[in-house]
Amino acid sequence: MSTIRQLKPFEKILIGLATALVVIILGCVFLVARADEVSAPQTIPLLTTTTTTTTTTELTTITVTYDYTMQIDMDKVREYHEQNPDVVGWIYIGDTVIDYPVVQSEDNEYYLNRDWQGNSSHSGSIFEDFRCDIDETENTLFYGHNMGNGSMFHAVKNFKEEAWGKEHIYFEVASIEKRYLYRIVACSVLNGLDGAEFDYWNRNELNKKEYEEYIQDIKDTALVWYAPEDDLPEYGDNIIALQTCNSGADDGIRCILFGQCLGEY
């Protein structure tokens, strides 16, 4: 009779470990075999990139030309200034006698009855308001008598006739160093210092809002409005007012020609 040997506890532990090791080895073989069956992807995934495009805009300078030939001789202006330092510039309006030196004093009285050299004269001179500067002031003001013989600022009244004004839409003003082209904005007939609702002679230094109000006041009171609606004066455009009496009598009624500076030429 054979005898069945009983396994000792230690032997049982060894057999268990051996069995577990065999199971682990078989599992690894199975996984490796499965890995060989996994196919590569059909396409390689694309990386998403962001492209930033920078566009450089070049500033374009537009040169505006006008159908007008400048007439003021700057050498002549300086010659007059050398003879009398009160000569601060010149004014020229085509097809009129307005081709005069402009003087300026410490007040608006001195040249009322003096010529540009300071001599006594019933015709007076064309003079700039003492508070203004041709080169600097947003709105300057020139005065001249309405002489019965057609001299001085008599021709300012020509612009009350729209047809004539449209044919003479440009005029010139010069300082001692610079020459400017102006375009007619409006011709007005207004009260002077007494009883005037529109004090155009006090609008010399203006901010943007005040300037816009000034232009609107000119338009609202204009006898003839000349400025094109698509090219109105804008803040930064200097304005000039040329004032004379509206009639031979000093009745306080003034004829004023307003002009917009188009630039230095």
Secondary structure, 3 states (H helix, E strand, C coil): CCCCCCCCHHHHHHHHHHHHHHHHHHHHHHHHHHHHCCCCCCCCCCCCCCCCCCCCCCCCCCCCCCCCCCCCCHHHHHHHHHHCCCEEEEEECCCCCCEEEEECCCCCCHHHHECCCCCECCCCCEEECCCCCCCCCCEEEEECCECCCCCECHHHHHHHCHHHHHCCCEEEEECCCCEEEEEEEEEEEEECCCCCCCCHHHCCCCCHHHHHHHHHHHHHHCCEECCCCCCCCCCCCCEEEEEEECCCCCCCEEEEEEEEEEEEC
